Amino acid sequence: MKLLQKTIILNCLLLLVPFMSPAQEILTGISQNATIAKAAQNAPAAHRTQTAVRLPFIDDFSNYTGYPDANKWLDRQAFINNTFPVVPPTLGVATLDALNSAGRIYAHAERTPFHADTLTSLPIRLDSNFTLHRPMRVEDSLYFSFYYQPGGACQTYPAVGWERIGDAPETGDKLVLEFGYATGNMVFTGYEYGTYIIEEGQYYIAGDTIDNPFMPGCIYIFESNAFAGESILMPIDSIFGPEFVWNEVWSTNGVSVDEWLAENNLQYFKQVLIPITDEQYFRNNFQFRFRNYASLDLDSWSGNNIVGWSSNCDQWHIDYVKLDVNRSHTDLYPNDVAFVMPTTSALRQYQAMPWHQYRPTDMATQFHNELANIANSTKNTFYNYQVVKLPNTVVHTSTTNNENAAPYYNSGLHTYPSHATPSIDFSYSYDNADSATYRITHIFRMEGSNDACLSNDTCVFEQKFQNYYAYDDGTAEAGYSLLSTMSSPEASLAVQFTLAEPDTLRCVRMWFNSVLNDENFADFTLMVWGDDNGMPGEVLYSLPALMPAHAEAYLDFVNYYPEEPVALEGTFYVGFYQHHDTQLNLGFDQNNDARGHFFYKTANTWNESFYKGAPMIRPVVGKAYDHSGVASREESTIEMYPNPTTGMVHLANLEDADNLQCQIYDVYGRLLSASAVEGRQVDLSQFNTGIYIIRILKENQIITTEKIVKR
């Protein structure tokens, strides 16, 4: 597979590279969709009915995520989500991109435009007008409509390059809409293949032929040289399947949302409205499908040792698909008011935090709701929210006044404060339990009974209080890396958290993205710092020689456990230190802004990040953490003494002292020495005064790790 050079990366590099700063922040796309990959593991290739559905066909993708709704859609390649689009007509879209139904980049992806995702409807009954109880006619005024947006949009205009979400399709890429149907005929679609092993003493060169033993009367032509013992695939039977007619009715080449906004600063999505007047489609198995063509570009920066840049690309977002009768060419504005984007946490800083660390001062003062009236006339709207402590205890119900919402197409989002930024006039009540979850349900609807779609009137946020802090929402829209340009590269990332009372760090959860050929598989040191006037200060703990999770585990957070619990109080920082120029590619949530709470550095200077988003690092604090189901090292009985030491460290309680290896690291995880253990002791006399980490291994397996103070 080729590497990619993505627009968001290029924009950042054009800004950063000329200055040749010692360390640079880099955002990349993601090469795996964890939501879809987990769904594929948990629900592989479910059988989908092809029973025809009736009009109206409407899906605005507002009340579910993951695979397309099996009651409306035939395939599973599109990604239903509410995190990648920017200002959609209603909450949720179907995203077509370069990732397959298992959430990975297509195996046939290449530099030239290739067919990627398909979103196909179930068969639809267009043979009859069931309201009038007669066959469908042209005068029934049947129209198909949808909204679309190319990826790579930014909510601000003019755009801030590093705040773009996703990747804009190139001009050679396309989004295509096709109408079609099954003819009822069976046609040849290909061959089923079997394995043929070349017999001993036989060999063939390109162009040679042999009789196909599986299909008498047919011959097999060799395309390359083949020798005895090799296996080749030969056709063993013809495959026939239903014949389909598909006609392209609309398409667009790749474009940037910036061009649309230059014409109209409210035009984040465009609408397409198509009349269906061709009677060939008035049948009982009409279908439509969206297809996208994507292209991967060779990464021109690979010569600078930038790795792991292969990522998803060329997204298109589709919203509010509608097919129905009694419409017209002026039917451009659904009679609908809706949430546009997910609402926000009720906490001032965090998406989630430990229940025992919560204080009423952690509450935000207001929610932020993005709401829209997508009709063409002013609508009287109602809004409230309700807070329920799960399973069923009502904590609070808000009350607000009704307010008119002007149409989005000429006024923008609905910004009435009591609806868009309602006050948070409640607080959670700590009950001494280990955890708690609160469900906050927001409702924004049109007064009356003629709202076209009710599902987009509700937005739900679950506030989780468990044993961890999180700035992120658990979904990565991009990858975050540090690129060092020093001759002896080193860099650090630190994420800030603040305790209400002293506590104990039990583990750190990190989400590393899957990258091409596991090229982010490089060691790092887990770091914990104290606070120094709002910046990382003294090193409180370090654990060297850790690795990002293996590619197959890139579907969730990975737990990294300190060798012993780390005592914390006040403000602290967790993150990593690296002493190489490999980009570790940490998950980055672009829908929550943790700027001011994460920092990076090279040499002696900490810098506040300018990227809008949140690195996916979560410290776990509190009582002893349950390791069930998680691999961890067994407790070691080996003792190292004396500690502190002036030079020699002795090893005690060794059952088998043969073939032991010793690694010595400094506090930043840099390997200083590696040698065999001799005489059950380790010599630190050659090292300066300071803190060192001694790791003992046997047959490359870690037995114990200890922090030793050298005087």
C-alpha positions in Angstrom: 0.0 0.0 0.0 1.2 3.5 -0.8 1.8 6.2 1.8 -0.4 9.2 1.9 0.3 12.9 1.9 -2.9 14.5 3.3 -4.0 18.1 3.1 -4.1 18.7 6.8 -0.6 17.4 7.2 0.7 19.5 4.4 -0.9 22.6 5.7 0.8 22.1 9.1 4.2 21.3 7.6 4.2 24.3 5.3 3.7 26.4 8.5 6.1 24.5 10.7 9.0 23.1 8.7 10.6 26.3 7.5 11.3 27.4 11.0 13.1 24.1 11.8 12.0 24.3 15.4 13.5 21.4 17.5 10.1 19.8 17.9 6.9 20.1 16.0 3.4 18.9 16.6 1.9 16.9 13.7 -1.6 15.9 12.9 -2.3 13.0 10.6 -5.5 11.2 9.5 -6.4 7.8 10.9 -5.9 4.5 9.1 -8.5 2.6 11.0 -12.0 3.3 12.2 -12.2 1.7 15.7 -15.9 2.1 15.9 -16.5 0.1 12.7 -13.6 -2.3 13.4 -15.2 -3.3 16.8 -18.6 -3.6 15.2 -17.1 -5.9 12.6 -15.6 -8.1 15.3 -18.8 -8.2 17.3 -21.3 -8.6 14.5 -19.5 -10.1 11.5 -21.3 -10.1 8.1 -24.9 -10.2 9.3 -27.5 -11.3 6.7 -29.5 -8.4 5.5 -33.0 -8.8 4.2 -33.8 -7.4 0.7 -37.5 -7.1 1.5 -38.7 -4.0 -0.4 -39.7 -1.0 1.7 -42.4 1.6 1.0 -42.3 5.4 0.7 -41.4 7.7 2.2 -37.8 6.7 2.5 -36.1 9.1 4.9 -32.9 8.8 6.9 -31.1 11.8 8.5 -28.7 9.5 10.5 -29.5 11.4 13.7 -30.2 8.7 16.3 -27.6 6.0 15.7 -23.9 5.5 14.9 -21.8 2.8 13.3 -23.2 0.7 10.4 -26.1 2.0 8.3 -29.6 1.0 9.5 -30.3 -2.5 8.2 -33.9 -1.6 7.8 -33.1 0.9 5.1 -29.6 0.1 3.7 -28.2 -3.0 2.1 -24.4 -2.6 2.7 -22.1 -1.7 5.6 -19.3 0.4 4.1 -20.6 3.9 5.1 -19.8 5.2 8.7 -22.8 6.7 10.5 -21.3 9.4 12.9 -21.7 12.8 14.3 -18.0 13.7 14.8 -16.6 14.2 11.3 -19.0 16.6 9.7 -19.0 20.3 10.3 -22.4 22.1 10.7 -24.6 19.4 9.0 -28.3 20.1 8.4 -29.1 17.7 11.3 -27.2 15.7 13.9 -25.4 12.7 12.2 -24.3 11.9 8.7 -23.2 8.9 6.6 -19.5 9.2 5.8 -18.0 7.6 2.7 -14.2 7.4 2.8 -11.3 5.1 2.0 -12.0 2.6 4.8 -13.9 -0.7 4.2 -16.6 -2.3 6.2 -14.0 -3.7 8.6 -12.7 -0.2 9.3 -9.4 -0.5 7.4 -8.0 1.1 4.3 -9.1 -0.8 1.2 -6.5 -3.4 0.0 -7.0 -2.1 -3.6 -6.3 1.5 -2.6 -3.9 3.3 -4.9 -2.7 6.7 -6.1 -5.2 7.0 -8.9 -9.0 7.3 -8.1 -10.3 3.9 -7.0 -13.8 2.8 -6.1 -14.1 2.9 -2.3 -17.4 2.9 -0.3 -20.9 2.2 -1.4 -24.1 3.1 0.4 -27.0 1.2 -1.2 -30.7 1.3 -0.3 -32.9 -1.7 0.1 -35.3 -2.3 -2.8 -38.1 0.3 -2.7 -41.7 -0.1 -3.9 -42.0 2.4 -6.7 -44.5 0.3 -8.7 -47.5 1.6 -6.7 -48.9 4.8 -5.1 -50.2 3.1 -2.0 -52.0 6.2 -0.9 -54.1 6.4 -4.0 -54.1 2.6 -4.6 -52.9 2.7 -8.2 -49.7 2.3 -10.1 -47.1 5.1 -9.8 -47.3 7.8 -12.4 -45.1 10.7 -13.4 -47.7 13.2 -12.1 -47.2 11.8 -8.6 -44.2 14.1 -8.5 -41.6 11.8 -7.1 -38.4 13.5 -6.0 -35.1 12.3 -4.5 -33.0 14.7 -2.3 -30.0 14.7 -0.1 -27.3 17.0 1.4 -23.6 16.5 1.0 -20.3 17.9 2.2 -16.7 17.1 1.2 -14.4 16.3 4.2 -11.7 18.6 5.5 -14.1 21.4 6.6 -13.4 23.8 9.5 -16.0 25.5 11.6 -14.3 28.8 11.4 -14.1 30.9 8.1 -11.5 31.7 6.9 -10.4 28.2 7.7 -7.7 27.5 10.3 -5.7 24.7 8.5 -4.9 22.7 11.6 -8.5 22.7 12.8 -9.9 20.9 9.7 -11.6 17.6 10.4 -10.9 14.9 7.9 -9.6 15.3 4.4 -10.9 17.1 1.3 -11.3 15.0 -1.8 -8.9 15.9 -4.7 -10.4 17.2 -7.9 -10.0 13.8 -9.5 -12.0 12.1 -6.8 -15.8 11.8 -7.1 -19.1 11.3 -5.3 -21.6 9.5 -7.5 -25.3 8.8 -7.2 -26.9 6.0 -9.2 -30.4 4.7 -9.7 -31.0 1.1 -10.6 -32.9 -2.2 -10.2 -32.4 -6.0 -10.6 -33.7 -7.2 -14.0 -34.7 -10.6 -12.8 -32.2 -12.3 -15.1 -29.1 -14.3 -14.0 -25.8 -13.4 -15.6 -22.2 -14.6 -15.4 -20.3 -12.8 -12.7 -17.0 -14.7 -12.5 -15.4 -17.9 -11.5 -15.0 -20.0 -8.4 -11.4 -21.0 -8.0 -9.6 -24.1 -6.8 -5.9 -25.0 -6.0 -3.9 -27.0 -8.5 -0.4 -28.2 -7.5 2.2 -28.6 -10.2 3.4 -32.2 -10.4 7.0 -33.3 -9.7 9.3 -32.9 -12.7 7.1 -30.3 -14.4 7.8 -26.6 -14.9 6.2 -23.9 -17.1 7.2 -20.6 -18.5 4.9 -17.6 -19.2 2.7 -18.4 -22.2 2.6 -22.2 -21.7 -0.8 -23.8 -21.5 -2.2 -26.9 -19.8 -5.6 -28.5 -19.7 -7.7 -27.3 -16.8 -8.4 -30.5 -14.8 -11.4 -28.9 -13.1 -13.2 -27.7 -16.3 -12.8 -30.2 -19.2 -12.3 -28.5 -22.5 -10.8 -25.4 -21.0 -7.1 -24.5 -20.9 -5.0 -22.6 -18.4 -2.4 -20.1 -19.7 0.5 -19.3 -17.4 1.2 -15.6 -16.9 4.6 -16.2 -15.2 7.1 -19.0 -14.7 5.9 -21.9 -12.4 7.8 -24.9 -11.0 7.0 -28.3 -9.4 5.4 -28.1 -6.0 4.0 -24.6 -6.6 0.2 -24.1 -6.3 -1.8 -22.0 -8.7 -5.5 -21.0 -8.7 -7.6 -22.4 -11.6 -11.3 -21.8 -12.3 -13.4 -24.7 -11.2 -16.9 -23.4 -11.9 -18.8 -20.4 -13.3 -20.6 -18.1 -10.9 -23.9 -16.5 -11.9 -25.8 -13.8 -10.0 -28.7 -11.4 -10.4 -28.3 -8.9 -13.3 -28.5 -5.2 -12.2 -29.0 -2.1 -14.2 -27.3 1.0 -12.7 -27.5 4.5 -14.2 -25.5 7.4 -13.0 -27.9 10.3 -12.4 -25.6 12.8 -10.5 -21.9 13.2 -9.6 -19.5 15.8 -8.4 -15.7 16.0 -8.4 -13.7 16.7 -5.3 -14.0 20.3 -3.9 -13.2 22.2 -0.7 -15.9 23.6 1.5 -13.8 26.8 1.6 -15.0 27.5 -2.0 -18.6 27.2 -0.9 -18.2 29.4 2.1 -16.5 32.1 -0.1 -19.8 32.3 -2.0 -22.1 31.9 1.1 -20.7 31.8 4.6 -23.6 29.5 5.7 -23.1 26.9 3.0 -21.4 24.1 4.8 -23.6 21.6 3.0 -25.2 21.6 -0.4 -28.5 20.1 -1.3 -29.3 18.0 -4.4 -33.0 17.6 -5.6 -33.7 15.1 -8.4 -37.1 14.4 -10.0 -37.7 10.8 -11.0 -39.7 10.9 -14.2 -38.2 7.9 -16.1 -40.8 5.1 -15.9 -38.2 2.4 -16.0 -37.8 3.1 -12.2 -41.5 2.7 -11.4 -41.0 -0.9 -10.3 -41.2 -2.9 -7.1 -37.4 -3.2 -6.7 -36.0 0.3 -7.3 -32.7 1.1 -5.6 -30.3 4.0 -5.3 -26.7 4.0 -4.2 -24.0 6.5 -3.4 -20.4 5.6 -4.4 -17.2 7.5 -3.8 -13.8 7.4 -5.6 -10.8 8.1 -3.5 -7.0 8.4 -4.3 -3.9 7.9 -2.2 -0.9 10.1 -2.8 2.7 9.1 -2.4 4.0 10.7 0.8 6.7 13.2 -0.4 7.8 13.7 3.2 8.8 10.1 3.7 12.4 11.1 2.9 12.4 13.1 6.1 11.9 9.9 8.2 8.3 10.8 8.9 6.5 7.5 9.3 3.0 6.2 9.9 1.3 8.7 7.7 -0.9 6.3 5.8 -4.5 7.4 6.7 -8.1 7.7 5.8 -8.8 10.3 3.1 -11.2 11.9 0.7 -14.3 11.8 2.9 -17.8 12.8 1.8 -20.6 13.3 4.3 -24.3 12.6 3.2 -27.2 13.9 5.3 -31.0 13.9 5.2 -31.7 11.5 2.3 -35.4 11.6 1.3 -37.5 10.0 -1.4 -41.2 10.6 -1.6 -44.1 11.7 -3.8 -46.0 15.0 -3.9 -42.8 17.0 -3.9 -41.6 19.7 -6.4 -38.5 21.6 -7.5 -39.1 24.1 -4.7 -39.1 21.5 -2.0 -35.7 22.6 -0.7 -36.4 23.1 2.9 -37.6 20.3 5.2 -40.2 21.4 7.7 -37.8 20.6 10.5 -35.8 22.0 13.5 -32.9 19.9 14.8 -29.7 19.5 16.7 -26.8 20.0 14.4 -23.9 18.7 16.5 -23.6 16.8 19.9 -24.1 18.8 23.0 -21.4 19.4 25.6 -20.3 18.0 29.0 -21.8 19.6 32.1 -18.3 19.7 33.6 -16.1 22.7 33.2 -13.0 20.9 31.9 -13.5 17.2 31.6 -15.6 14.8 29.6 -15.3 12.3 32.5 -13.6 12.3 35.9 -13.3 10.1 39.0 -16.4 10.2 41.1 -14.6 10.7 44.4 -12.7 13.7 43.0 -15.8 15.5 41.8 -16.7 18.8 43.5 -19.5 21.2 42.6 -16.9 23.7 41.4 -16.1 21.3 38.5 -19.5 22.2 37.0 -19.6 24.3 33.8 -21.9 27.4 33.9 -23.8 26.5 30.6 -24.2 23.9 27.9 -23.4 24.7 24.3 -26.0 23.5 21.8 -25.8 23.9 18.0 -29.4 24.1 16.8 -30.9 24.9 13.4 -34.3 25.6 11.8 -33.8 24.1 8.3 -37.3 25.1 7.1 -37.8 28.3 5.0 -40.0 30.1 7.5 -39.7 31.1 11.2 -40.7 28.3 13.6 -41.9 28.6 17.2 -39.6 26.2 19.1 -39.4 24.6 22.6 -36.3 23.5 24.5 -35.6 21.8 27.8 -33.2 19.3 29.3 -33.5 16.6 31.9 -30.8 15.0 34.1 -31.3 11.4 35.2 -28.9 9.5 37.5 -29.0 6.0 36.1 -30.8 3.8 36.3 -33.9 6.1 36.9 -33.5 8.9 39.4 -34.6 12.3 38.0 -32.2 14.9 39.3 -33.2 18.0 37.4 -35.6 19.2 34.7 -35.0 22.6 33.2 -37.7 25.1 32.2 -37.3 27.7 29.4 -39.5 29.9 27.3 -40.5 29.2 23.8 -38.7 31.2 21.1 -39.0 31.8 17.4 -36.1 30.2 15.3 -35.3 32.0 12.1 -34.5 29.8 9.0 -30.8 28.7 8.9 -30.5 29.4 5.1 -30.5 33.1 5.7 -29.8 33.6 9.4 -27.6 30.8 10.5 -27.8 28.7 13.7 -30.5 29.3 16.3 -28.7 31.3 19.0 -31.4 32.2 21.5 -29.4 31.9 24.8 -32.0 29.8 26.7 -31.9 27.3 23.9 -28.3 27.5 22.5 -26.4 28.2 25.8 -28.8 27.2 28.6 -27.6 27.7 32.1 -26.5 24.7 34.1 -28.5 25.3 37.3 -27.9 22.0 39.0 -24.9 20.1 40.3 -24.2 16.4 40.8 -24.4 15.0 44.4 -21.6 12.6 45.4 -22.9 9.6 47.2 -19.7 7.8 48.3 -20.2 5.2 45.6 -17.4 3.9 43.4 -19.0 5.4 40.3 -22.0 7.1 38.8 -23.5 7.8 35.4 -25.9 10.7 34.6 -27.9 10.8 31.4 -28.6 14.4 30.2 -31.4 14.4 27.5 -31.8 17.7 25.5 -35.0 18.2 23.5 -35.4 20.9 20.9 -38.6 20.7 18.8 -41.1 22.6 16.8 -44.4 23.5 18.5 -47.2 21.7 16.8 -47.5 18.3 15.1 -46.0 19.0 11.6 -42.3 18.4 12.4 -40.9 16.4 9.5 -38.4 14.3 11.5 -38.6 13.9 15.3 -35.5 11.8 15.8 -33.2 14.8 15.3 -35.0 16.7 18.1 -33.2 14.8 20.8 -29.6 14.8 21.8 -28.3 12.7 24.7 -25.0 13.0 26.7 -23.9 10.5 29.3 -21.7 12.0 32.0 -19.6 9.2 33.4 -17.9 9.4 36.9 -15.7 6.3 37.2 -12.0 6.2 38.1 -10.3 8.2 35.3 -10.0 11.7 34.0 -10.7 12.4 30.3 -10.7 15.5 28.1 -11.6 13.3 25.0 -14.9 11.7 24.1 -13.3 8.4 23.2 -13.3 8.9 19.4 -10.2 9.9 17.4 -10.7 12.0 14.4 -6.9 12.4 13.9 -3.5 11.2 15.1 -1.1 13.4 17.1 2.6 13.1 17.0 5.7 15.0 17.9 8.4 15.3 15.2 11.9 16.1 16.4 14.4 17.6 14.0 17.4 17.5 16.4 20.4 15.4 15.7 19.8 13.6 19.0 16.0 13.7 19.0 14.0 13.8 22.1 10.5 15.2 22.9 7.8 15.0 25.6 4.1 15.4 25.8 2.4 16.2 29.1 -1.4 16.4 29.8 -2.5 18.4 32.8 -5.0 17.2 35.5 -6.0 18.6 38.9 -7.0 16.7 42.0 -9.4 18.0 44.6 -7.8 15.7 47.2 -4.5 13.7 47.3 -4.8 10.4 45.4 -2.9 7.6 43.9 -2.1 7.0 40.2 -2.9 3.4 39.3 -2.4 3.3 35.6 -2.4 5.6 32.5 -4.7 4.8 29.5 -3.5 5.8 26.1 -5.0 5.3 22.6 -2.4 4.8 19.8 -3.6 4.8 16.2 -3.0 1.9 13.9 -0.5 3.0 11.2 1.0 1.5 8.1 3.3 -1.4 8.8 3.2 -0.6 12.6 5.7 2.2 11.9 4.8 3.9 15.2 6.0 0.7 17.1 8.8 2.5 18.9 9.6 2.6 22.6 8.6 5.5 24.9 8.8 6.3 28.6 5.7 6.8 30.6 6.1 10.0 32.5 4.4 11.7 35.5 5.3 15.2 36.4 4.4 17.6 39.3 3.3 21.2 38.6 5.5 24.2 38.2 3.3 27.3 37.9 1.0 25.8 35.4 3.7 23.9 33.5 5.1 20.4 34.0 7.7 20.4 36.8 9.6 17.8 38.8 9.5 14.2 37.4 7.5 12.2 39.9 7.7 8.9 38.1 9.0 7.3 34.9 8.7 3.9 33.4 10.9 3.3 30.3 10.9 0.9 27.4 7.1 0.8 26.8 5.6 0.2 23.4 2.4 1.2 21.6 -0.2 -1.5 21.6 0.1 -4.0 18.7 -2.0 -3.2 15.7 -4.8 -5.7 16.5 -5.3 -4.0 19.8 -5.7 -0.5 18.4 -9.5 -0.6 19.1 -9.5 0.8 22.6 -7.4 2.4 25.2 -4.3 0.5 26.4 -3.5 0.4 30.1 0.1 1.1 31.2 0.7 0.3 34.9 3.4 1.8 37.0 5.6 -0.7 38.9 4.2 0.8 42.1 1.3 3.3 42.8 2.3 6.9 42.4 1.2 9.3 45.1 -0.3 12.6 43.7 -1.7 15.8 45.0 -2.9 19.0 43.4 -2.0 19.5 39.7 -0.1 16.8 38.0 0.8 15.8 34.4 0.9 12.4 32.6 2.3 11.7 29.2 5.4 10.3 27.5 9.0 11.0 26.7 10.6 9.8 23.5 14.3 9.8 22.5 13.9 9.1 18.7 12.2 10.7 15.7 9.5 8.1 15.2 6.0 9.5 15.4 4.0 7.6 18.1 0.7 8.7 16.6 -1.6 9.1 19.6 -5.3 9.4 19.1 -6.6 13.0 18.9 -10.2 14.0 19.6 -10.9 17.1 17.4 -14.4 17.8 18.9 -13.2 18.7 22.4 -10.8 21.5 23.1 -8.1 20.8 25.7 -5.8 23.6 24.7 -4.1 25.1 27.7 -4.1 21.6 29.4 -1.5 19.8 27.2 2.1 20.8 26.5 5.0 19.6 24.5 8.7 20.2 24.6 12.2 19.6 23.3 15.4 20.5 25.2 14.4 22.6 28.2 11.3 24.5 27.0 7.6 23.5 27.5 5.2 24.9 24.9 1.4 25.1 25.0 -0.1 23.4 22.0 -2.0 25.4 19.4 -4.0 22.5 18.1 -7.7 22.5 18.9 -8.4 19.0 20.3 -7.5 16.6 23.1 -4.8 13.9 23.2 -6.3 10.6 24.2 -4.5 10.0 27.5 -6.5 9.2 30.6 -5.0 8.8 34.1 -6.7 6.2 36.4 -6.7 7.2 40.1 -8.1 5.9 43.3 -8.1 2.5 45.1 -6.3 -0.5 43.7 -7.4 -1.0 40.1 -9.0 -4.3 39.0 -6.6 -5.9 36.5 -9.0 -8.7 35.6 -8.9 -9.6 32.0 -5.8 -7.4 31.5 -2.3 -8.9 31.1 0.1 -7.7 33.8 3.5 -8.7 35.2 3.6 -11.1 38.1 4.9 -9.7 41.4 8.6 -10.2 41.8 10.3 -11.2 45.1 13.7 -9.9 44.0 15.1 -7.2 46.2 17.7 -4.6 45.3 19.8 -3.0 48.1 21.1 -0.7 49.4 18.8 2.1 48.1 20.2 4.8 48.1 23.6 3.4 47.1 27.1 4.9 46.5 27.8 2.4 43.7 27.1 -1.3 44.1 23.5 -2.7 44.1 23.0 -6.2 45.3 20.2 -8.6 44.1 18.5 -10.8 46.7 15.9 -13.6 46.6 17.1 -14.8 43.2 15.9 -18.4 42.6 18.0 -18.7 39.4 20.8 -16.2 38.8 21.9 -17.8 35.5 21.6 -15.9 32.2 20.3 -12.7 33.7 20.5 -9.4 31.8 20.5 -5.9 33.3 19.4 -2.7 31.6 20.1 0.7 33.3 18.0 3.7 32.3 18.0 7.3 33.4 14.9 9.0 34.7 13.8 9.9 31.2 14.0 6.3 30.0 17.2 6.6 28.0 19.1 3.3 27.9 22.5 3.9 29.5 23.8 0.4 29.8 22.9 -3.2 28.9 25.0 -6.2 30.1 24.9 -9.6 31.7 24.4 -9.7 35.5 27.6 -10.9 37.2 27.8 -12.0 40.9 24.3 -11.0 41.7 25.1 -7.3 41.6 24.8 -4.2 39.5 27.5 -1.6 39.5 26.4 2.1 39.3 29.7 3.6 40.3 30.4 4.9 36.8 27.2 7.0 36.9 26.7 10.5 38.3 24.5 11.2 41.3 20.8 10.9 40.4 17.9 8.5 40.0 18.3 5.4 37.8 16.0 2.6 36.8 17.4 -0.9 36.8 15.6 -3.6 34.9 16.4 -7.3 35.3 15.5 -9.7 32.4 15.8 -13.4 31.8 15.5 -14.7 28.2 14.3 -11.2 27.2 11.4 -11.3 29.7 11.2 -8.6 32.3 11.6 -10.0 35.8 11.6 -6.8 37.9 12.2 -3.1 37.6 13.4 -0.9 40.4 14.1 2.8 40.8 17.5 3.3 42.6 19.0 6.5 44.0 22.7 6.9 43.3 24.5 9.2 45.8 
